[in-house]
Amino acid sequence: MLSVQRVVLSSRPGNNGSPVPENFRLEETTLPTDLKQGQVLVRTLYLSVDPYMRCRMNEDTGADYLLPWKLGVCVDGGGVGVVEASKNQTFAIGDIVTSFTWPWQTHNVIDGNSLQKIDPEIVDGHLSYVLGAVGMPGLTALLGVREKGHVTPGAGQTMVVSGAAGACGSLAGQIGRLDGCERVVGICGSDEKSRVLVSELGFSAAVNYKKGDIASALRDCCPRGVDIYFDNVGGPISDAVISQMNTGGRVILCGQISQYNKDVPYPPPLSEETQEALRSKNITRERFMVLNYMEKHDEGLLQLSQWVKTGQLKVLETVQNGVENMGAAFCSMMTGGNVGKQIVKISD
């Protein structure tokens, strides 16, 4: 038997409550090491915390493709690890593997069918990037921009990204620029994040929504209006952006993190004023789900990997250490404590 630590959901925040680290509990347990045919023993290297997990803390996620976490049961999400023992022909000791349903546990025995082998070369040896820039957040940014944004190089378009310093937004803005937007403006929650967006990630400008009037700051940054809006937050910020969009503009509806602690349907209802702006200016606002584009994932990951290796796509990460900090890292990410992708490092 192998002694391991794991994180279970100990309580729910309630449909309208904000999550707290105490919703999660660290436990010691043991793992049988005699593997059955097809199984592998993996040691966890990195775990991901993501906004969508807030829905999994409720008894009902409100989405048929997403199951709620059960009380007293080990939590799961995106993870990367290394194979330490294998009874599966596909995996050898030392292989790097990943899964979207990785239990928050220091070691796991997993059926090989739910694992994917990773060539460390695609992330230039930065294995945590598999959970960020060259993983689901990267694909969400890339395919969101390409499938719903329709950037036209040379057309002088302006793109605005909310939640711009987060895992997805920080990549989406850079991809908008790489694909041909003339101006890319990020909305974020601090002056330091604004500085990082402009000086490190190549955004044209940034707006700190916690300071002053967002609408007038946006007008200054987007003198020719907004053509494409990559929406990660919803709420009043999105109302302000949509009010300044040009006719025929496109909203890429990626996330609504400002609304996740509220018991409202997804996507949340819009104000009448915003609905009227969408109607009168013929602005398309379509929900984007990366899982609907599985056939484009391999090609997308290849493009992301290439950009990361050449330095055209800069990757930002906020790293916490230790499985005992999973709950704290999740709650920090939900309130904007991260710059770039929030990662938890479990072992070397």
N, C-alpha and C positions, 0 to 999 in steps of 0.2 A: 504493500500500500504506500501511496505517495501523499505526503501532507501538503495541502494547498490552502490558499486564501481565496475567498470569493465574495462578491457583492450581491446582496439580495435586495429586493424592494421591500422595505419594512412598513411603509405607509404611503397612502396616496395624498397628494396636495389638495385634492378636490377639484372639480371642474373649473372653478373660478379662482383657485388658489395659486400662489407662486411656489414653485418647488424649493425645498431647503435641503441641505446636505443630510439632515436627519431622516429624510424619506428613504435613505439607503443605509444598509447595515453591512459591516464587514464580518465575515464568519470564517472560522477555521474548519476544514473538513478533510476527508481523505479520498483518494482516487485509486481504484483498482488498476494495477499496472499490467495484468495479464490480458492482453488485447485479443479481441475476437477478430476473425477474418474480415478484412476491409477497413479496420479501424487504424487510426494513428494517434500517438501521444505527441502533443505539441506543447511547447513552452511559449507563453504569451510574451511578445516583445512590446507591442503598442496597441492601445485601444482608443477608439474614437468616441467623442460625445458630439451629438448633432441636435439641431433644433427639433427635428421631427420626433425625437424621443419624448418630448413633452406630452404628445398625444398618447404615447404608450403607457404613461403613468396613470391615465384615467381608466376606469372600468370598461369604457367603450371608446375606442380610438376615433370613431366617426369616419373611418376609412376601411373599406372591405379588404384592402391589400395589406393592412397593418394590424397585427394582433397586439392586444394589450399585454403588458408584463403582468405576471401573477404575483400576488403577495407571498413573501417567504420563499420565492423561487429566484435562482440566479438570473440576473439581468443579462441581456445580450445586445450586440450591435456590431459595428465594423471592427475587425481586429486583424493583426498580423502576428505571425509567430514562426517558430522554427521546429521542424520535426525532430523529435528525440528518439522515437521508436516507431516502427511501422509494420503492419501486417496487411499492407495495401500495395499492390504492384506498381501503382502510379507514383508513390512517394517513397523517397529514400531518406535516411537520417541526414540532417543538415539542410534539407530543402526548406525554402522560405514559402510559406503558404498564407492565404488570406481567406476571409469569409465575411458575409454580411450578418451572419448569425453567430458570432463568436461570443461565447459566454465570458462574462467579466470575472475571470478566474486566472490564477497564476499559471496553472497547467490545465490542459483539457484532454480528454479522450474523445475524438471526433470521428464520425464516419467520413471516410475519404471523399464520398460523393458530394459533400457540402463544402469541400475545400478547392481552392484554385491555386495552382503553383505559380510563383512569381519569379521572374528573372530579375535579380537585383540591378542588372544593367539598365533596365528601362527607367529606373528612378535614380540612376547615377549613384547607387549605393545608399541613398537616403530612404530606408525602408518605410519610414512613417509617411512618405509622400503617397504611398499606395492608398492611404486613408484620406488623402486630400487632393493635391493638384493632379496626380495621375491615378485618381480613383473616382468615387461617386461625386464629390463636390466639383472636381474638374470637369467631369462629363456633364454635370448639370449646367455648369457655366457655359461650356463650349456648345453643347447641343441646344441649350436655351437661346443663346445668341443667334445660332445659325438657323434653327428651325422656326423660331418665332420673331427674331429681330430683323432679319432680312437687311443686313447692312449692305449699302451700295457704295463701293469704293469711289472716291472722287465726287460724291454727291454733297459733300459738306455737312454730313449729318452730325447731330449732337446726341450723345447717349448719356442718360443719368442712371446711376446705380445707387439704390439704397442698401443699407447694411454693407457699405462698400469696403469696410475693413475686416469683414468676416471671411470665413473659408471660401464661400462661393462668390461673394461680391468682389473680393480682391482679385479674383481670377477673371470674372466676367468683364470688369472694366478693361483689364489688359487685353482680353480677347477682342473686345469691341474695337480697341485701338489697332490691334494687329490685323483685324479684318477690314479696316478702312474708315472707321469713324474719324471725323475731323476733331471733334471735342468729346472728351469723356469726363464727366463730373461725378464725383462720389459724395454721398451723404453719409456721415458717420457721427459718433458721439463724443469726440474729444479733439482738442487742438493737436495733440500728439498724433492721433490717427490721421488727421487731415494732412499733417506734415509728411507722414510716411506715404500716404497715397500719392502725393504730388512728387516728392523728392525721390522716393524709392521705386514706386510702381508706374510712374509716367502718366498719372491722371493729369488732365489739364488744370483742374481746380477741385477744391473740396469744400463742403459746407458742414459745419458743426451744428447739428440740429438743436443742440442744447443751448445755443447762444443766439439770442435775437430772433429776428423774423425770417423764417425759412424762405417764404415766398419772395421777399425782396433780395435775399442772398442768391437765390436761384436765378432771378432775373438778371442779376449782375454777371453770374457765371455762364448763363445761357442766353446771350443777347438775341440769338435767332430762334429762340424757342427750343422745345425738346422733341426729337423725332422718335427716339427709342428709350423706353424706361424699363430697366431690369429691376423688378420689384421684389425685394426680400422682406419687407416689413409691414406693408399695409398701413391702415389707420390714417391719421391726419397728415403724415409725411407724404403718403401717396396721393392724398387729395390735392396737396400743394403742387406736386409734380404734374399730375394729370391736368390741372387747371392751366398749365403753361405749355401743354403739348400742341404740336402743329397738326393741321388736318392730315388725315391718313397715317397718323403716328401708330406705334405699336407698343403695347405693354406686355412684357414677358412676366407672367405671373408665376414667380418661382416659390416664394414663401411669404408668410404673414406673421413674422415672429412677434410683432407688437400685440397680436390678438391671441396668441397661443394659450395664455392663462385665463381666457374668457370663454364661457360656454356659449359660443356662437358657431353657426355652421361654417364649413370651409368650402370655397373662400367666403370670408365674412361679407355681409351686405354693404353696399356702398351708399354714401349720402346721395340724395336726389340731385344735388348740384353736380356731383362727380358723374353720376349716370347721364345727366343731360350733356355734360362736356364730351363724354364718350360718344353719345348719339350724334350730337350736332357736328362734331368734327370727324366722324367716321373713324374713330380710333379703335383698333382691334385690341381686345384684352382677353387673352386665352390662357387658361391654366396650362402650365407646362409640367409634365411628369417624365423624368428621365427613363423610368421603367418602360415607357411606351415606345422607346427607340432602341431596344436591345440589339437590333441588327446593325446599329451604327456604333456600338460601344467599342469594338476592337479597333476600328479605324480611328475613332476619337481618341482612345488611349495612346495610340501610336503618335498622333499629332501632338498631344499634350506632352508626351515623353520627349519628343523632338524639341519642342519649344523650351522645356525645362533644361535639357542638356545644353542647348545653345545659349541659354541665359535670356532668351526673348521673353520667357514667362518667369517672373520672379515669384518665389514661394515664401510666404510668411507663415510661421508657426508659433504658437504659444504652448510650451511643454510643461506639464506637471509631472512629478515623479511619484510612483507608488500606487498600487491598487487601492490603498486605503483613502486616496484622494479623488476617487472617481466621482463621488457625489458632489464634492466641492468644485471640481473642474466643470461638471455639467451645469451647476447653478451659476458659476461665474460666466460661462459661455452664454447662458440665457439672458444675462444682464449686461452683455457687452464687455466682459473683462478680458476678452481675448483679442489679439491682433493676428489676423490670418486664421489658420486652422487650429482649433484646440485639440491637443493630443495628450494622452497620458502614457508615459513610458513605464512599462511594468518590469522589464528586465533588459540586460545588455545582450 
